[in-house]
């Protein structure tokens, strides 16, 4: 395994473990809860997984997993943009389908990291902030921060409902 992949993979392993623990007991009622203009747990969940799928697809030059099979139908993600627009927030999302999609995306991330070469990590991609950075830096910064940040948001919204957020 490429040495950078091992380091990045260990970060994703922890981030995925925490994210999965946060959403493990999530049910439809809690998932649709909103406080004012704050997106629902389901919208944040879908955005977080979509974002990782998009980033790993960009990193390995492959289409998003969401574009294969029946993932759009199973999840309710019918929009082709990760932004939390009013249209995104109005989606009718399926928590069970999002959990399955998340498992598949996380497995795809792990498979990419296991097979990635030094050349893969040195290739440049455009970051969400508009700068060209290496795939290694892209996944290590944007990928890990994105999924972890949204796990925290979901935890906070669950806590606001009197539910357990973080699993520890």
N, C-alpha and C positions, 0 to 999 in steps of 0.2 A: 504494500500500500504506500502510495506517495506520502511522505512524512506530514505535509500540510493537511492532507486528507484526514489523517488520524486525529490531529488536533481539532480540526473543524467538526469531525464526526463526534468527538466526545462532547463538544458543546451542543450539537444538535440532539444527541442522545438525552442529555439532561433537559434541554428545552422541550423536547417531545414528551418526555416522561411527565414533566410538570403540566404541560398543556393538556395531555390526555387525562391526567388526574383531575384537572379543573373541570373538564367537560364530561367526565365519565358518568356522573349522575344527572346530567342536564336533561330536563324534560321540556316539552313544547311550551308549557305555561311560563316557566321561568325564562325560557329562551326568547319570548316575545316581549318581556318586560322592558319598559323604557322609562327614563327619567327625563322629562322635558324633551330637549332636542338631542339628547344622547342616543346614539344608535343602540338597537337592541342587542342582546347577547348573541342571538342567531346571526345578525348582520355582521358583527365583529368576528364571530367564529368563521363564517363563510369567507370574509375578507382575508383573515389570517391564513387560512388554508389555500385559498385562491392565490394569494401573494407568494407563498412558498412554491406552489406549483408553477407559477409564472417565472419566478427567479431560477428555479432548477431547470426549467425548460430553456430559459435564456442562457444559462450556464453551459448546458450540454447541447444546445442547438437543436432541440427537439420540440415538437408541439406540446402544449399543455396536456396533462392527463385528462383534464376536464373535457377536452375535445374528443376523447376516445370513448367508445361504448355509450352507455346511457347515463353518464355522470350528471349531466345538466338536468335531466328529468328526475334522477334520484335525489339530487340536492336542492333543486329549485333555483340554482344559479343560472339564470337565463340571459344575463347581461355579459357583454364581452369587455368589461372594464373593471379594474379593481377599485376604482374610486368610490367612496361612500356618497354617491349622488342621491337625490331624492328617489330616483328610480331604483337604485340599489336597496335603499332602506325600505322600499315598498314590496320587495320580493317576498313571496311566500316560501320560506325555506323549510326544509325537512331535517330535523335534528338527527334522526337516525341515518339518513343519507349523508349528512355532513360528517358524522363520525366515521362512516365507512370511507368516504372520500379522504378524510384526514389520514386514516390508516394507510391508504394506498399512496398518498402523496409522501408521507413520512418514509414509507418503504422505498419509494422511488428516489428520494433524497439520499438515503443510505446506500442504495445500489449505485447511484452516480458517484458518490464519494469513494466507494470501494473500487470502482473501475477507473477513476480519473487519473490521468497522468500529469507529470510536471507541465507538459505543454498545455493541457486543459486548464490548469490553474494559472498559467502565465498569460493565457489569451485575455484580451480586454473586452469588456461589455460596457454598455451605457448604464449608469446607476440611475435610480429614481430622481436623484438630484441633478442629473444632466452631465456628470463628468464620466470620463472613461477610466475604469479601474479594472484591475485583474479579477478574474473569476474567483480566485482565492480570497481576495479582499472583499469582493461583493458578497459572497456567501458568509464569510466570517463576520462581516459587519451588518449589512442590511438583512441578510437571511436570519441570523441569530437574534438580532435586536427585534425584528419585526414580530416573529412568533412569540418571543418572550414578553414583549410589550403588550401584545393583545391577550396573552394569558392573564396578565395582571388586570387589564380592563375587565375581562370576563369575571375574574375573581371578585373585583370590587362590585360589579353589578349583581352578582349572586349574593354577596354580603349585604347589599342594600335591601335585598328581599328576605333577609334572615336566614339565608342558606350558607353552607360552608363554601368558601371560595378556594383559597389555596389549601392543598391537602396536608399541610404540616403546620 
